[in-house]
Amino acid sequence: MLVLFVQSFFFNQAIYAQKEANIWYFGQHAGLDFNSGIPVPLLDGQINTNEIS
């Protein structure tokens, strides 16, 4: 019984953790949204940094 409880606890944690890092922000108000499976550009970011290329 204890093994079943421990397995269900870790299984629920794994489901909860899905897609928590699917939106990235960087650069000059830019970002990417990976929730649909393909990257979708975002222009609503609040980060404005100088990036060296």
mmCIF entry with sequence, helices, sheets and N, C-alpha, C, O atoms, coordinates in Angstrom:
data_MODEL
# 
_entry.id   MODEL 
# 
_entity.id                         1 
_entity.type                       polymer 
_entity.pdbx_number_of_molecules   1 
# 
_entity_poly.entity_id                      1 
_entity_poly.type                           'polypeptide(L)' 
_entity_poly.nstd_linkage                   no 
_entity_poly.nstd_monomer                   no 
_entity_poly.pdbx_seq_one_letter_code       MLVLFVQSFFFNQAIYAQKEANIWYFGQHAGLDFNSGIPVPLLDGQINTNEIS 
_entity_poly.pdbx_seq_one_letter_code_can   MLVLFVQSFFFNQAIYAQKEANIWYFGQHAGLDFNSGIPVPLLDGQINTNEIS 
_entity_poly.pdbx_strand_id                 A 
# 
loop_
_entity_poly_seq.entity_id 
_entity_poly_seq.num 
_entity_poly_seq.mon_id 
_entity_poly_seq.hetero 
1 1  MET n 
1 2  LEU n 
1 3  VAL n 
1 4  LEU n 
1 5  PHE n 
1 6  VAL n 
1 7  GLN n 
1 8  SER n 
1 9  PHE n 
1 10 PHE n 
1 11 PHE n 
1 12 ASN n 
1 13 GLN n 
1 14 ALA n 
1 15 ILE n 
1 16 TYR n 
1 17 ALA n 
1 18 GLN n 
1 19 LYS n 
1 20 GLU n 
1 21 ALA n 
1 22 ASN n 
1 23 ILE n 
1 24 TRP n 
1 25 TYR n 
1 26 PHE n 
1 27 GLY n 
1 28 GLN n 
1 29 HIS n 
1 30 ALA n 
1 31 GLY n 
1 32 LEU n 
1 33 ASP n 
1 34 PHE n 
1 35 ASN n 
1 36 SER n 
1 37 GLY n 
1 38 ILE n 
1 39 PRO n 
1 40 VAL n 
1 41 PRO n 
1 42 LEU n 
1 43 LEU n 
1 44 ASP n 
1 45 GLY n 
1 46 GLN n 
1 47 ILE n 
1 48 ASN n 
1 49 THR n 
1 50 ASN n 
1 51 GLU n 
1 52 ILE n 
1 53 SER n 
# 
_struct_asym.id          A 
_struct_asym.entity_id   1 
# 
_struct_conf.conf_type_id            HELX_P 
_struct_conf.id                      HELX_P1 
_struct_conf.pdbx_PDB_helix_id       AA1 
_struct_conf.beg_label_comp_id       LEU 
_struct_conf.beg_label_asym_id       A 
_struct_conf.beg_label_seq_id        2 
_struct_conf.pdbx_beg_PDB_ins_code   ? 
_struct_conf.end_label_comp_id       TYR 
_struct_conf.end_label_asym_id       A 
_struct_conf.end_label_seq_id        16 
_struct_conf.pdbx_end_PDB_ins_code   ? 
_struct_conf.beg_auth_comp_id        LEU 
_struct_conf.beg_auth_asym_id        A 
_struct_conf.beg_auth_seq_id         2 
_struct_conf.end_auth_comp_id        TYR 
_struct_conf.end_auth_asym_id        A 
_struct_conf.end_auth_seq_id         16 
_struct_conf.pdbx_PDB_helix_class    1 
_struct_conf.details                 ? 
_struct_conf.pdbx_PDB_helix_length   15 
# 
_struct_conf_type.id          HELX_P 
_struct_conf_type.criteria    ? 
_struct_conf_type.reference   ? 
# 
_struct_sheet.id               AA1 
_struct_sheet.type             ? 
_struct_sheet.number_strands   3 
_struct_sheet.details          ? 
# 
loop_
_struct_sheet_order.sheet_id 
_struct_sheet_order.range_id_1 
_struct_sheet_order.range_id_2 
_struct_sheet_order.offset 
_struct_sheet_order.sense 
AA1 1 2 ? anti-parallel 
AA1 2 3 ? anti-parallel 
# 
loop_
_struct_sheet_range.sheet_id 
_struct_sheet_range.id 
_struct_sheet_range.beg_label_comp_id 
_struct_sheet_range.beg_label_asym_id 
_struct_sheet_range.beg_label_seq_id 
_struct_sheet_range.pdbx_beg_PDB_ins_code 
_struct_sheet_range.end_label_comp_id 
_struct_sheet_range.end_label_asym_id 
_struct_sheet_range.end_label_seq_id 
_struct_sheet_range.pdbx_end_PDB_ins_code 
_struct_sheet_range.beg_auth_comp_id 
_struct_sheet_range.beg_auth_asym_id 
_struct_sheet_range.beg_auth_seq_id 
_struct_sheet_range.end_auth_comp_id 
_struct_sheet_range.end_auth_asym_id 
_struct_sheet_range.end_auth_seq_id 
AA1 1 ILE A 23 ? PHE A 26 ? ILE A 23 PHE A 26 
AA1 2 ALA A 30 ? ASP A 33 ? ALA A 30 ASP A 33 
AA1 3 VAL A 40 ? LEU A 42 ? VAL A 40 LEU A 42 
# 
loop_
_atom_site.group_PDB 
_atom_site.id 
_atom_site.type_symbol 
_atom_site.label_atom_id 
_atom_site.label_alt_id 
_atom_site.label_comp_id 
_atom_site.label_asym_id 
_atom_site.label_entity_id 
_atom_site.label_seq_id 
_atom_site.pdbx_PDB_ins_code 
_atom_site.Cartn_x 
_atom_site.Cartn_y 
_atom_site.Cartn_z 
_atom_site.occupancy 
_atom_site.B_iso_or_equiv 
_atom_site.pdbx_formal_charge 
_atom_site.auth_seq_id 
_atom_site.auth_comp_id 
_atom_site.auth_asym_id 
_atom_site.auth_atom_id 
_atom_site.pdbx_PDB_model_num 
ATOM 1   N N  . MET A 1 1  ? 0.826  -1.207 0.000   1.00 0.00 ? 1  MET A N  1 
ATOM 2   C CA . MET A 1 1  ? 0.000  0.000  0.000   1.00 0.00 ? 1  MET A CA 1 
ATOM 3   C C  . MET A 1 1  ? 0.869  1.270  0.000   1.00 0.00 ? 1  MET A C  1 
ATOM 4   O O  . MET A 1 1  ? 0.561  2.249  -0.679  1.00 0.00 ? 1  MET A O  1 
ATOM 5   N N  . LEU A 1 2  ? 1.940  1.229  0.764   1.00 0.00 ? 2  LEU A N  1 
ATOM 6   C CA . LEU A 1 2  ? 2.832  2.384  0.834   1.00 0.00 ? 2  LEU A CA 1 
ATOM 7   C C  . LEU A 1 2  ? 3.503  2.638  -0.518  1.00 0.00 ? 2  LEU A C  1 
ATOM 8   O O  . LEU A 1 2  ? 3.677  3.788  -0.921  1.00 0.00 ? 2  LEU A O  1 
ATOM 9   N N  . VAL A 1 3  ? 3.873  1.574  -1.207  1.00 0.00 ? 3  VAL A N  1 
ATOM 10  C CA . VAL A 1 3  ? 4.507  1.706  -2.521  1.00 0.00 ? 3  VAL A CA 1 
ATOM 11  C C  . VAL A 1 3  ? 3.541  2.380  -3.494  1.00 0.00 ? 3  VAL A C  1 
ATOM 12  O O  . VAL A 1 3  ? 3.953  3.237  -4.276  1.00 0.00 ? 3  VAL A O  1 
ATOM 13  N N  . LEU A 1 4  ? 2.287  2.010  -3.457  1.00 0.00 ? 4  LEU A N  1 
ATOM 14  C CA . LEU A 1 4  ? 1.283  2.613  -4.345  1.00 0.00 ? 4  LEU A CA 1 
ATOM 15  C C  . LEU A 1 4  ? 1.139  4.109  -4.052  1.00 0.00 ? 4  LEU A C  1 
ATOM 16  O O  . LEU A 1 4  ? 1.038  4.916  -4.976  1.00 0.00 ? 4  LEU A O  1 
ATOM 17  N N  . PHE A 1 5  ? 1.129  4.475  -2.779  1.00 0.00 ? 5  PHE A N  1 
ATOM 18  C CA . PHE A 1 5  ? 1.029  5.889  -2.406  1.00 0.00 ? 5  PHE A CA 1 
ATOM 19  C C  . PHE A 1 5  ? 2.228  6.682  -2.919  1.00 0.00 ? 5  PHE A C  1 
ATOM 20  O O  . PHE A 1 5  ? 2.068  7.768  -3.477  1.00 0.00 ? 5  PHE A O  1 
ATOM 21  N N  . VAL A 1 6  ? 3.428  6.135  -2.728  1.00 0.00 ? 6  VAL A N  1 
ATOM 22  C CA . VAL A 1 6  ? 4.640  6.827  -3.161  1.00 0.00 ? 6  VAL A CA 1 
ATOM 23  C C  . VAL A 1 6  ? 4.661  6.966  -4.681  1.00 0.00 ? 6  VAL A C  1 
ATOM 24  O O  . VAL A 1 6  ? 5.022  8.025  -5.193  1.00 0.00 ? 6  VAL A O  1 
ATOM 25  N N  . GLN A 1 7  ? 4.280  5.918  -5.410  1.00 0.00 ? 7  GLN A N  1 
ATOM 26  C CA . GLN A 1 7  ? 4.240  5.989  -6.874  1.00 0.00 ? 7  GLN A CA 1 
ATOM 27  C C  . GLN A 1 7  ? 3.230  7.020  -7.344  1.00 0.00 ? 7  GLN A C  1 
ATOM 28  O O  . GLN A 1 7  ? 3.513  7.776  -8.273  1.00 0.00 ? 7  GLN A O  1 
ATOM 29  N N  . SER A 1 8  ? 2.066  7.066  -6.728  1.00 0.00 ? 8  SER A N  1 
ATOM 30  C CA . SER A 1 8  ? 1.052  8.038  -7.151  1.00 0.00 ? 8  SER A CA 1 
ATOM 31  C C  . SER A 1 8  ? 1.500  9.462  -6.850  1.00 0.00 ? 8  SER A C  1 
ATOM 32  O O  . SER A 1 8  ? 1.177  10.381 -7.603  1.00 0.00 ? 8  SER A O  1 
ATOM 33  N N  . PHE A 1 9  ? 2.237  9.657  -5.767  1.00 0.00 ? 9  PHE A N  1 
ATOM 34  C CA . PHE A 1 9  ? 2.755  10.989 -5.438  1.00 0.00 ? 9  PHE A CA 1 
ATOM 35  C C  . PHE A 1 9  ? 3.711  11.477 -6.524  1.00 0.00 ? 9  PHE A C  1 
ATOM 36  O O  . PHE A 1 9  ? 3.588  12.609 -6.992  1.00 0.00 ? 9  PHE A O  1 
ATOM 37  N N  . PHE A 1 10 ? 4.663  10.634 -6.929  1.00 0.00 ? 10 PHE A N  1 
ATOM 38  C CA . PHE A 1 10 ? 5.625  11.038 -7.954  1.00 0.00 ? 10 PHE A CA 1 
ATOM 39  C C  . PHE A 1 10 ? 4.964  11.174 -9.321  1.00 0.00 ? 10 PHE A C  1 
ATOM 40  O O  . PHE A 1 10 ? 5.358  12.039 -10.102 1.00 0.00 ? 10 PHE A O  1 
ATOM 41  N N  . PHE A 1 11 ? 3.991  10.361 -9.623  1.00 0.00 ? 11 PHE A N  1 
ATOM 42  C CA . PHE A 1 11 ? 3.279  10.468 -10.898 1.00 0.00 ? 11 PHE A CA 1 
ATOM 43  C C  . PHE A 1 11 ? 2.533  11.791 -10.975 1.00 0.00 ? 11 PHE A C  1 
ATOM 44  O O  . PHE A 1 11 ? 2.562  12.452 -12.013 1.00 0.00 ? 11 PHE A O  1 
ATOM 45  N N  . ASN A 1 12 ? 1.874  12.187 -9.909  1.00 0.00 ? 12 ASN A N  1 
ATOM 46  C CA . ASN A 1 12 ? 1.149  13.460 -9.893  1.00 0.00 ? 12 ASN A CA 1 
ATOM 47  C C  . ASN A 1 12 ? 2.100  14.637 -10.012 1.00 0.00 ? 12 ASN A C  1 
ATOM 48  O O  . ASN A 1 12 ? 1.767  15.626 -10.666 1.00 0.00 ? 12 ASN A O  1 
ATOM 49  N N  . GLN A 1 13 ? 3.271  14.560 -9.402  1.00 0.00 ? 13 GLN A N  1 
ATOM 50  C CA . GLN A 1 13 ? 4.250  15.630 -9.512  1.00 0.00 ? 13 GLN A CA 1 
ATOM 51  C C  . GLN A 1 13 ? 4.743  15.768 -10.944 1.00 0.00 ? 13 GLN A C  1 
ATOM 52  O O  . GLN A 1 13 ? 4.949  16.885 -11.418 1.00 0.00 ? 13 GLN A O  1 
ATOM 53  N N  . ALA A 1 14 ? 4.934  14.656 -11.638 1.00 0.00 ? 14 ALA A N  1 
ATOM 54  C CA . ALA A 1 14 ? 5.407  14.696 -13.020 1.00 0.00 ? 14 ALA A CA 1 
ATOM 55  C C  . ALA A 1 14 ? 4.360  15.330 -13.932 1.00 0.00 ? 14 ALA A C  1 
ATOM 56  O O  . ALA A 1 14 ? 4.711  16.078 -14.845 1.00 0.00 ? 14 ALA A O  1 
ATOM 57  N N  . ILE A 1 15 ? 3.106  15.050 -13.702 1.00 0.00 ? 15 ILE A N  1 
ATOM 58  C CA . ILE A 1 15 ? 2.046  15.647 -14.528 1.00 0.00 ? 15 ILE A CA 1 
ATOM 59  C C  . ILE A 1 15 ? 1.965  17.151 -14.270 1.00 0.00 ? 15 ILE A C  1 
ATOM 60  O O  . ILE A 1 15 ? 1.792  17.926 -15.210 1.00 0.00 ? 15 ILE A O  1 
ATOM 61  N N  . TYR A 1 16 ? 2.084  17.564 -13.041 1.00 0.00 ? 16 TYR A N  1 
ATOM 62  C CA . TYR A 1 16 ? 1.997  18.975 -12.695 1.00 0.00 ? 16 TYR A CA 1 
ATOM 63  C C  . TYR A 1 16 ? 3.142  19.776 -13.325 1.00 0.00 ? 16 TYR A C  1 
ATOM 64  O O  . TYR A 1 16 ? 2.968  20.949 -13.658 1.00 0.00 ? 16 TYR A O  1 
ATOM 65  N N  . ALA A 1 17 ? 4.295  19.155 -13.485 1.00 0.00 ? 17 ALA A N  1 
ATOM 66  C CA . ALA A 1 17 ? 5.475  19.868 -13.962 1.00 0.00 ? 17 ALA A CA 1 
ATOM 67  C C  . ALA A 1 17 ? 5.501  20.046 -15.477 1.00 0.00 ? 17 ALA A C  1 
ATOM 68  O O  . ALA A 1 17 ? 6.399  20.720 -15.983 1.00 0.00 ? 17 ALA A O  1 
ATOM 69  N N  . GLN A 1 18 ? 4.585  19.489 -16.200 1.00 0.00 ? 18 GLN A N  1 
ATOM 70  C CA . GLN A 1 18 ? 4.613  19.579 -17.651 1.00 0.00 ? 18 GLN A CA 1 
ATOM 71  C C  . GLN A 1 18 ? 4.318  21.008 -18.106 1.00 0.00 ? 18 GLN A C  1 
ATOM 72  O O  . GLN A 1 18 ? 3.462  21.686 -17.538 1.00 0.00 ? 18 GLN A O  1 
ATOM 73  N N  . LYS A 1 19 ? 5.025  21.450 -19.120 1.00 0.00 ? 19 LYS A N  1 
ATOM 74  C CA . LYS A 1 19 ? 4.822  22.741 -19.804 1.00 0.00 ? 19 LYS A CA 1 
ATOM 75  C C  . LYS A 1 19 ? 5.071  23.963 -18.931 1.00 0.00 ? 19 LYS A C  1 
ATOM 76  O O  . LYS A 1 19 ? 4.571  25.045 -19.238 1.00 0.00 ? 19 LYS A O  1 
ATOM 77  N N  . GLU A 1 20 ? 5.823  23.819 -17.864 1.00 0.00 ? 20 GLU A N  1 
ATOM 78  C CA . GLU A 1 20 ? 6.040  24.992 -17.030 1.00 0.00 ? 20 GLU A CA 1 
ATOM 79  C C  . GLU A 1 20 ? 7.116  25.920 -17.584 1.00 0.00 ? 20 GLU A C  1 
ATOM 80  O O  . GLU A 1 20 ? 7.249  27.052 -17.119 1.00 0.00 ? 20 GLU A O  1 
ATOM 81  N N  . ALA A 1 21 ? 7.879  25.464 -18.562 1.00 0.00 ? 21 ALA A N  1 
ATOM 82  C CA . ALA A 1 21 ? 8.933  26.288 -19.151 1.00 0.00 ? 21 ALA A CA 1 
ATOM 83  C C  . ALA A 1 21 ? 8.723  26.442 -20.656 1.00 0.00 ? 21 ALA A C  1 
ATOM 84  O O  . ALA A 1 21 ? 9.693  26.501 -21.412 1.00 0.00 ? 21 ALA A O  1 
ATOM 85  N N  . ASN A 1 22 ? 7.490  26.507 -21.091 1.00 0.00 ? 22 ASN A N  1 
ATOM 86  C CA . ASN A 1 22 ? 7.193  26.590 -22.523 1.00 0.00 ? 22 ASN A CA 1 
ATOM 87  C C  . ASN A 1 22 ? 7.188  28.011 -23.058 1.00 0.00 ? 22 ASN A C  1 
ATOM 88  O O  . ASN A 1 22 ? 7.101  28.200 -24.271 1.00 0.00 ? 22 ASN A O  1 
ATOM 89  N N  . ILE A 1 23 ? 7.276  29.002 -22.209 1.00 0.00 ? 23 ILE A N  1 
ATOM 90  C CA . ILE A 1 23 ? 7.308  30.392 -22.675 1.00 0.00 ? 23 ILE A CA 1 
ATOM 91  C C  . ILE A 1 23 ? 8.641  30.996 -22.247 1.00 0.00 ? 23 ILE A C  1 
ATOM 92  O O  . ILE A 1 23 ? 8.955  31.068 -21.058 1.00 0.00 ? 23 ILE A O  1 
ATOM 93  N N  . TRP A 1 24 ? 9.411  31.425 -23.230 1.00 0.00 ? 24 TRP A N  1 
ATOM 94  C CA . TRP A 1 24 ? 10.731 32.018 -22.998 1.00 0.00 ? 24 TRP A CA 1 
ATOM 95  C C  . TRP A 1 24 ? 10.682 33.492 -23.362 1.00 0.00 ? 24 TRP A C  1 
ATOM 96  O O  . TRP A 1 24 ? 10.086 33.866 -24.372 1.00 0.00 ? 24 TRP A O  1 
ATOM 97  N N  . TYR A 1 25 ? 11.308 34.335 -22.539 1.00 0.00 ? 25 TYR A N  1 
ATOM 98  C CA . TYR A 1 25 ? 11.462 35.755 -22.849 1.00 0.00 ? 25 TYR A CA 1 
ATOM 99  C C  . TYR A 1 25 ? 12.937 36.100 -22.839 1.00 0.00 ? 25 TYR A C  1 
ATOM 100 O O  . TYR A 1 25 ? 13.689 35.598 -22.003 1.00 0.00 ? 25 TYR A O  1 
ATOM 101 N N  . PHE A 1 26 ? 13.357 36.955 -23.763 1.00 0.00 ? 26 PHE A N  1 
ATOM 102 C CA . PHE A 1 26 ? 14.752 37.348 -23.880 1.00 0.00 ? 26 PHE A CA 1 
ATOM 103 C C  . PHE A 1 26 ? 14.847 38.575 -24.762 1.00 0.00 ? 26 PHE A C  1 
ATOM 104 O O  . PHE A 1 26 ? 13.894 38.930 -25.456 1.00 0.00 ? 26 PHE A O  1 
ATOM 105 N N  . GLY A 1 27 ? 16.025 39.236 -24.733 1.00 0.00 ? 27 GLY A N  1 
ATOM 106 C CA . GLY A 1 27 ? 16.325 40.307 -25.679 1.00 0.00 ? 27 GLY A CA 1 
ATOM 107 C C  . GLY A 1 27 ? 15.477 41.546 -25.536 1.00 0.00 ? 27 GLY A C  1 
ATOM 108 O O  . GLY A 1 27 ? 15.166 41.978 -24.426 1.00 0.00 ? 27 GLY A O  1 
ATOM 109 N N  . GLN A 1 28 ? 15.111 42.108 -26.649 1.00 0.00 ? 28 GLN A N  1 
ATOM 110 C CA . GLN A 1 28 ? 14.389 43.377 -26.694 1.00 0.00 ? 28 GLN A CA 1 
ATOM 111 C C  . GLN A 1 28 ? 12.896 43.129 -26.829 1.00 0.00 ? 28 GLN A C  1 
ATOM 112 O O  . GLN A 1 28 ? 12.340 43.189 -27.926 1.00 0.00 ? 28 GLN A O  1 
ATOM 113 N N  . HIS A 1 29 ? 12.252 42.851 -25.698 1.00 0.00 ? 29 HIS A N  1 
ATOM 114 C CA . HIS A 1 29 ? 10.807 42.605 -25.598 1.00 0.00 ? 29 HIS A CA 1 
ATOM 115 C C  . HIS A 1 29 ? 10.368 41.387 -26.410 1.00 0.00 ? 29 HIS A C  1 
ATOM 116 O O  . HIS A 1 29 ? 9.195  41.282 -26.768 1.00 0.00 ? 29 HIS A O  1 
ATOM 117 N N  . ALA A 1 30 ? 11.279 40.476 -26.704 1.00 0.00 ? 30 ALA A N  1 
ATOM 118 C CA . ALA A 1 30 ? 10.973 39.319 -27.545 1.00 0.00 ? 30 ALA A CA 1 
ATOM 119 C C  . ALA A 1 30 ? 10.797 38.072 -26.688 1.00 0.00 ? 30 ALA A C  1 
ATOM 120 O O  . ALA A 1 30 ? 11.264 38.003 -25.551 1.00 0.00 ? 30 ALA A O  1 
ATOM 121 N N  . GLY A 1 31 ? 10.112 37.093 -27.264 1.00 0.00 ? 31 GLY A N  1 
ATOM 122 C CA . GLY A 1 31 ? 9.940  35.823 -26.590 1.00 0.00 ? 31 GLY A CA 1 
ATOM 123 C C  . GLY A 1 31 ? 9.441  34.766 -27.553 1.00 0.00 ? 31 GLY A C  1 
ATOM 124 O O  . GLY A 1 31 ? 9.130  35.051 -28.709 1.00 0.00 ? 31 GLY A O  1 
ATOM 125 N N  . LEU A 1 32 ? 9.371  33.536 -27.055 1.00 0.00 ? 32 LEU A N  1 
ATOM 126 C CA . LEU A 1 32 ? 8.856  32.421 -27.828 1.00 0.00 ? 32 LEU A CA 1 
ATOM 127 C C  . LEU A 1 32 ? 7.887  31.624 -26.971 1.00 0.00 ? 32 LEU A C  1 
ATOM 128 O O  . LEU A 1 32 ? 8.135  31.396 -25.787 1.00 0.00 ? 32 LEU A O  1 
ATOM 129 N N  . ASP A 1 33 ? 6.783  31.203 -27.573 1.00 0.00 ? 33 ASP A N  1 
ATOM 130 C CA . ASP A 1 33 ? 5.787  30.373 -26.913 1.00 0.00 ? 33 ASP A CA 1 
ATOM 131 C C  . ASP A 1 33 ? 5.799  29.007 -27.584 1.00 0.00 ? 33 ASP A C  1 
ATOM 132 O O  . ASP A 1 33 ? 5.507  28.899 -28.775 1.00 0.00 ? 33 ASP A O  1 
ATOM 133 N N  . PHE A 1 34 ? 6.137  27.954 -26.826 1.00 0.00 ? 34 PHE A N  1 
ATOM 134 C CA . PHE A 1 34 ? 6.232  26.601 -27.360 1.00 0.00 ? 34 PHE A CA 1 
ATOM 135 C C  . PHE A 1 34 ? 5.003  25.748 -27.021 1.00 0.00 ? 34 PHE A C  1 
ATOM 136 O O  . PHE A 1 34 ? 5.044  24.535 -27.231 1.00 0.00 ? 34 PHE A O  1 
ATOM 137 N N  . ASN A 1 35 ? 3.937  26.317 -26.518 1.00 0.00 ? 35 ASN A N  1 
ATOM 138 C CA . ASN A 1 35 ? 2.774  25.540 -26.086 1.00 0.00 ? 35 ASN A CA 1 
ATOM 139 C C  . ASN A 1 35 ? 2.060  24.827 -27.226 1.00 0.00 ? 35 ASN A C  1 
ATOM 140 O O  . ASN A 1 35 ? 1.454  23.781 -26.996 1.00 0.00 ? 35 ASN A O  1 
ATOM 141 N N  . SER A 1 36 ? 2.107  25.349 -28.435 1.00 0.00 ? 36 SER A N  1 
ATOM 142 C CA . SER A 1 36 ? 1.394  24.724 -29.550 1.00 0.00 ? 36 SER A CA 1 
ATOM 143 C C  . SER A 1 36 ? 2.215  23.652 -30.252 1.00 0.00 ? 36 SER A C  1 
ATOM 144 O O  . SER A 1 36 ? 1.706  22.991 -31.157 1.00 0.00 ? 36 SER A O  1 
ATOM 145 N N  . GLY A 1 37 ? 3.473  23.462 -29.861 1.00 0.00 ? 37 GLY A N  1 
ATOM 146 C CA . GLY A 1 37 ? 4.317  22.482 -30.511 1.00 0.00 ? 37 GLY A CA 1 
ATOM 147 C C  . GLY A 1 37 ? 5.327  23.108 -31.456 1.00 0.00 ? 37 GLY A C  1 
ATOM 148 O O  . GLY A 1 37 ? 6.404  22.554 -31.677 1.00 0.00 ? 37 GLY A O  1 
ATOM 149 N N  . ILE A 1 38 ? 4.982  24.260 -32.013 1.00 0.00 ? 38 ILE A N  1 
ATOM 150 C CA . ILE A 1 38 ? 5.919  25.009 -32.851 1.00 0.00 ? 38 ILE A CA 1 
ATOM 151 C C  . ILE A 1 38 ? 6.135  26.371 -32.190 1.00 0.00 ? 38 ILE A C  1 
ATOM 152 O O  . ILE A 1 38 ? 5.205  26.910 -31.590 1.00 0.00 ? 38 ILE A O  1 
ATOM 153 N N  . PRO A 1 39 ? 7.333  26.935 -32.285 1.00 0.00 ? 39 PRO A N  1 
ATOM 154 C CA . PRO A 1 39 ? 7.589  28.223 -31.636 1.00 0.00 ? 39 PRO A CA 1 
ATOM 155 C C  . PRO A 1 39 ? 6.753  29.351 -32.247 1.00 0.00 ? 39 PRO A C  1 
ATOM 156 O O  . PRO A 1 39 ? 6.731  29.536 -33.464 1.00 0.00 ? 39 PRO A O  1 
ATOM 157 N N  . VAL A 1 40 ? 6.079  30.087 -31.396 1.00 0.00 ? 40 VAL A N  1 
ATOM 158 C CA . VAL A 1 40 ? 5.287  31.248 -31.817 1.00 0.00 ? 40 VAL A CA 1 
ATOM 159 C C  . VAL A 1 40 ? 5.955  32.484 -31.234 1.00 0.00 ? 40 VAL A C  1 
ATOM 160 O O  . VAL A 1 40 ? 6.142  32.561 -30.019 1.00 0.00 ? 40 VAL A O  1 
ATOM 161 N N  . PRO A 1 41 ? 6.322  33.461 -32.073 1.00 0.00 ? 41 PRO A N  1 
ATOM 162 C CA . PRO A 1 41 ? 7.005  34.655 -31.553 1.00 0.00 ? 41 PRO A CA 1 
ATOM 163 C C  . PRO A 1 41 ? 6.080  35.498 -30.671 1.00 0.00 ? 41 PRO A C  1 
ATOM 164 O O  . PRO A 1 41 ? 4.889  35.637 -30.946 1.00 0.00 ? 41 PRO A O  1 
ATOM 165 N N  . LEU A 1 42 ? 6.651  36.045 -29.622 1.00 0.00 ? 42 LEU A N  1 
ATOM 166 C CA . LEU A 1 42 ? 5.945  36.949 -28.722 1.00 0.00 ? 42 LEU A CA 1 
ATOM 167 C C  . LEU A 1 42 ? 6.654  38.293 -28.731 1.00 0.00 ? 42 LEU A C  1 
ATOM 168 O O  . LEU A 1 42 ? 7.883  38.349 -28.767 1.00 0.00 ? 42 LEU A O  1 
ATOM 169 N N  . LEU A 1 43 ? 5.901  39.356 -28.698 1.00 0.00 ? 43 LEU A N  1 
ATOM 170 C CA . LEU A 1 43 ? 6.474  40.706 -28.690 1.00 0.00 ? 43 LEU A CA 1 
ATOM 171 C C  . LEU A 1 43 ? 6.028  41.496 -27.470 1.00 0.00 ? 43 LEU A C  1 
ATOM 172 O O  . LEU A 1 43 ? 6.155  42.720 -27.445 1.00 0.00 ? 43 LEU A O  1 
ATOM 173 N N  . ASP A 1 44 ? 5.502  40.807 -26.454 1.00 0.00 ? 44 ASP A N  1 
ATOM 174 C CA . ASP A 1 44 ? 4.940  41.486 -25.286 1.00 0.00 ? 44 ASP A CA 1 
ATOM 175 C C  . ASP A 1 44 ? 5.824  41.368 -24.038 1.00 0.00 ? 44 ASP A C  1 
ATOM 176 O O  . ASP A 1 44 ? 5.347  41.569 -22.921 1.00 0.00 ? 44 ASP A O  1 
ATOM 177 N N  . GLY A 1 45 ? 7.095  41.046 -24.224 1.00 0.00 ? 45 GLY A N  1 
ATOM 178 C CA . GLY A 1 45 ? 7.990  40.875 -23.088 1.00 0.00 ? 45 GLY A CA 1 
ATOM 179 C C  . GLY A 1 45 ? 8.331  42.176 -22.395 1.00 0.00 ? 45 GLY A C  1 
ATOM 180 O O  . GLY A 1 45 ? 8.263  43.244 -23.004 1.00 0.00 ? 45 GLY A O  1 
ATOM 181 N N  . GLN A 1 46 ? 8.695  42.097 -21.135 1.00 0.00 ? 46 GLN A N  1 
ATOM 182 C CA . GLN A 1 46 ? 9.092  43.276 -20.379 1.00 0.00 ? 46 GLN A CA 1 
ATOM 183 C C  . GLN A 1 46 ? 10.611 43.383 -20.233 1.00 0.00 ? 46 GLN A C  1 
ATOM 184 O O  . GLN A 1 46 ? 11.113 44.337 -19.640 1.00 0.00 ? 46 GLN A O  1 
ATOM 185 N N  . ILE A 1 47 ? 11.335 42.414 -20.770 1.00 0.00 ? 47 ILE A N  1 
ATOM 186 C CA . ILE A 1 47 ? 12.795 42.414 -20.689 1.00 0.00 ? 47 ILE A CA 1 
ATOM 187 C C  . ILE A 1 47 ? 13.364 43.195 -21.861 1.00 0.00 ? 47 ILE A C  1 
ATOM 188 O O  . ILE A 1 47 ? 12.967 42.983 -23.008 1.00 0.00 ? 47 ILE A O  1 
ATOM 189 N N  . ASN A 1 48 ? 14.288 44.094 -21.574 1.00 0.00 ? 48 ASN A N  1 
ATOM 190 C CA . ASN A 1 48 ? 14.960 44.843 -22.633 1.00 0.00 ? 48 ASN A CA 1 
ATOM 191 C C  . ASN A 1 48 ? 16.444 44.862 -22.312 1.00 0.00 ? 48 ASN A C  1 
ATOM 192 O O  . ASN A 1 48 ? 16.904 45.702 -21.539 1.00 0.00 ? 48 ASN A O  1 
ATOM 193 N N  . THR A 1 49 ? 17.194 43.940 -22.901 1.00 0.00 ? 49 THR A N  1 
ATOM 194 C CA . THR A 1 49 ? 18.631 43.829 -22.644 1.00 0.00 ? 49 THR A CA 1 
ATOM 195 C C  . THR A 1 49 ? 19.419 43.935 -23.933 1.00 0.00 ? 49 THR A C  1 
ATOM 196 O O  . THR A 1 49 ? 18.907 43.644 -25.014 1.00 0.00 ? 49 THR A O  1 
ATOM 197 N N  . ASN A 1 50 ? 20.657 44.350 -23.813 1.00 0.00 ? 50 ASN A N  1 
ATOM 198 C CA . ASN A 1 50 ? 21.563 44.348 -24.951 1.00 0.00 ? 50 ASN A CA 1 
ATOM 199 C C  . ASN A 1 50 ? 22.191 42.971 -25.069 1.00 0.00 ? 50 ASN A C  1 
ATOM 200 O O  . ASN A 1 50 ? 22.740 42.445 -24.100 1.00 0.00 ? 50 ASN A O  1 
ATOM 201 N N  . GLU A 1 51 ? 22.111 42.395 -26.244 1.00 0.00 ? 51 GLU A N  1 
ATOM 202 C CA . GLU A 1 51 ? 22.690 41.074 -26.472 1.00 0.00 ? 51 GLU A CA 1 
ATOM 203 C C  . GLU A 1 51 ? 23.814 41.194 -27.486 1.00 0.00 ? 51 GLU A C  1 
ATOM 204 O O  . GLU A 1 51 ? 23.684 41.875 -28.503 1.00 0.00 ? 51 GLU A O  1 
ATOM 205 N N  . ILE A 1 52 ? 24.910 40.526 -27.194 1.00 0.00 ? 52 ILE A N  1 
ATOM 206 C CA . ILE A 1 52 ? 26.064 40.538 -28.078 1.00 0.00 ? 52 ILE A CA 1 
ATOM 207 C C  . ILE A 1 52 ? 25.939 39.343 -29.017 1.00 0.00 ? 52 ILE A C  1 
ATOM 208 O O  . ILE A 1 52 ? 25.753 38.210 -28.573 1.00 0.00 ? 52 ILE A O  1 
ATOM 209 N N  . SER A 1 53 ? 26.042 39.606 -30.315 1.00 0.00 ? 53 SER A N  1 
ATOM 210 C CA . SER A 1 53 ? 25.940 38.495 -31.267 1.00 0.00 ? 53 SER A CA 1 
ATOM 211 C C  . SER A 1 53 ? 27.265 38.134 -31.857 1.00 0.00 ? 53 SER A C  1 
ATOM 212 O O  . SER A 1 53 ? 27.348 37.219 -32.676 1.00 0.00 ? 53 SER A O  1 
# 
